[in-house]
Structure formats: C-alpha cells, structure tokens
Amino acid sequence: MNPSSAPSTLALARAEFDWAKRLFGWRYLAHALTALFAIAGLFVASDQAAAFTSAAAFSEIVAFAMRMQAKKAQARAAQGLRYALIEDSFGTMPWWFPILELKLTFSSYANAHATEMEDSAYYSSDANPGPTRFAENLAESATYSSILCESAAKRIANPLLVFTPPLMLVLALSIALLSREVAIIETAVLGAIFAGLIGSDVVATMVEFGDAAETSNDVLKWLEVHKKHASDGDLYAIAADYADAMASCPPIPTREHASNKDRIAEALQRTSGSGSSPP
C-alpha cells in the first residue's frame, strides 16, 4: 500500500473503537456462561461439580481477558482520535513520529476495516484551521461523549445486570450453608466468588462511564469560559485530559448513538458545532 492510499489516523481510530466495542460486548457473553456454569454446578452430582466449576472459571478468565484487551484498544483509539482532532483542527500534525508509532499498534481488525471508516465530514466545524476550529471540534466530541457515557452508565444499571450477581451470591452461599458435601460446598463458594467478579465488573463499568461523562462535561464548561482566549498550549492540554478520560472509559455501545440522537442534536445547537459525527 502506498502512502497516498494508507488509511487516515481518524479512520484507524474509529475502526479501533469498533474493535473495542466488539470485545467489550463479547465479554458479557463470557460472563453469562460463567453464571450458567456456576449455577448449574450447584445442582449436579458432586462428582460432576468440578467440571462445571472449571468451565465457569475458564469463561470468567476469558471475560477478564476480553475486558483488558477492549480497554487497551479503547486507549489506542482515544489517542488516535486526539491526533486526528488536532490534524483536522490545524490542517497539519506537529508530532508525526508519535502518530506513526501509534499506527503500528492498531489491531489487525482496525487495519482491515479502516477504509470503511473514512469520513471527510466527521468534524462539522467550518472555521478556518486554528484554535477556533480546534475548540469547536473538541466541544463537539465532548458533547457526544458526555451524553453517550451518561446514557451508557444508566443503561448498565438495569435489573438484570445489577441483581443477577447478588442473586448468584445468595444462592451459592445458601447452598454452601445447607449442604453437607464438601464438593458442593466448594462449588458454592467458588460460585459466590464468580458472582463477586461479575458484579465488580458491572459496577466498575458503570463508574467508568460516569467518570468519563463528568470529565466531558468539565471540558465543555472549560471551553465555554476559556475557548475565545485560550492559547494553543491550553487547548492541547485540555484535549489531552479529555483523551485520557476517553482512554479510561469503556467502549460506548453503538446503540447509545441511535437512542440519544435527539438529545445530541439539541446539545450541539447550544455549542459552536452542529455536526453529526460521533466521537
């Protein structure tokens, strides 16, 4: 592939975001298998319980690995999006080596699907390249993030995700207390541990979305007060803080974009941008 046909930083970052979403979504399936095997292990013969417990442990390890890989992909994508925002805002990129270094770390999925993510109208600002365009692009992206992360945090707090781990815990401990067979007691205790792991993942995800939404709102408030007089250095710094927040944030599910379309459109009318490109 010659340089002129190479995918843009923005396209690679968006494709990497998509890969992070897939990994993060698949981990829910692994959690579900953990719960299924752990609960089933409580009701089988004692000589079969170990097999179900082993299967539950394996699926939970897979869930943990998917979460870690998704967070790493999210961090790479957030950094790539930061570079793309600067490049679009100023018409050039002052730090080419970090970009080239970052591109080498993108997943094979991102490299394979980046051409599908090209979008010359991703940022809606029509300002000339410079600090004003940078501030408008950053405000647009932070507007999306604040609404989508807040919505994602609330969606996670649904009865199925919130109450399943505690119910698993109560069921496992009850069986452990009532049973007289060592194998079943061990299975129940491990089931309680699995419930704790799943529950902690759900709570952590909720908190991380909430923190990202709060940081995005802080960025919007800062821009509202300082964007007209901020130096390039100040804008770079606030953009770096925003990128760090998004790197720590879990991948935002695609469904959040569709369900919050009207809220986002209204919010963008109150900012300098009015585009339709998600972060």
Secondary structure, DSSP 8 states (H G I E B T S, - for coil): --GGGS--HHHHHHHHHHHHHHHHHHHHHHHHHHHHHHHHHTSS-HHHHHHHHHHHHHHHHHHHHHHHHHHHHHHHHHHHHHHHHHHHHHSS-S-HHHHHHHHTTS-HHHHHHGGGG--TTSS---S-TTHHHHHHHHHHHHHHHHHHHHHHHHHHSSHHHHHHHHHHHHHHHHHHHH---HHHHHHHHHHHHHHHHHHHHHHHHHHHHHHHHHHHHHHHHHHHHHTTT--HHHHHHHHHHHHHHHHHS----THHHHHTHHHHHHHHHTSS-------
